[in-house]
Amino acid sequence: MGRYYSGDIEGKFWFAVQSSNAPERFGCWEVNKDYIDYYIEQDSIENIKEELKSIEDKLGDNLQKFDDFFSKENGYNSKILEENGLDESLLSDYADYGLGLKILKCVEEQGYCQFTAEC
């Protein structure tokens, strides 16, 4: 079962890897308790960029390795990740990085970002 988010940005949280509250990492705040309604404004862009940079620093060379792998693959398991030299312990950060990029792009384009996440 996957959990989706929709609104100004759309996607699916990574199953068993990414928490529904991952947007809070980038400064979004929760609006509703049944579903999580997130909202973030233009004045948070520097915070978003700082968190993205923090993730980039943590991932190091693994960021490009993950990008290359997931540009070709749609699925994975522990064995496949290991065979491709990918550190499974960094997968959650990589998933959050993709979410953070979506949030940043949305805020840069329209001055805010609002979306709802399944809990």
Secondary structure, DSSP 8 states (H G I E B T S, - for coil): --EEEEESS-EEE-TTT--TTGGGGGT-EE--SSSEEEEEEGGGHHHHHHHHHHHHHHHTTHHHHHHHHHHH-S---HHHHHHTT--GGGHHHHHHHHHHHHHHHHHHHHSEEEEEE--
